[in-house]
Amino acid sequence: MYCPRMATDTRRTVAAAVAFEIGQADRSKRWLSDRTGIPYSTLDRKLKAQVDFNFSELFLIAEALRIDPSRLTPPAFVPAQEAVAS
């Protein structure tokens, strides 16, 4: 069953994770847009949690930032063993 609140929470969680990793890498939204090919205006809307990121975009972002893509996904996407270890 679809739950709009859960979808919004997930969108915010992912947007926050992406924004955090951009900051950790000391990069800008413009830099990330240039590196990934995601238009700046689209990236900005997604970082404001107005629109969902798709998995392809998260993979491109992880590649550009040189991080594991799982760092950009909600905890529900992390296997149980990894979640316990963190």
Sequence and secondary structure as in RCSB ss.txt:
>XXXX:A:sequence
MYCPRMATDTRRTVAAAVAFEIGQADRSKRWLSDRTGIPYSTLDRKLKAQVDFNFSELFLIAEALRIDPSRLTPP
AFVPAQEAVAS
>XXXX:A:secstr
   HHHHHHHHHHHHHHHHHHHHHTT  HHHHHHHH   HHHHHHHHTTSS   HHHHHHHHHHHTS GGGGS G
GGS HHHHHH 
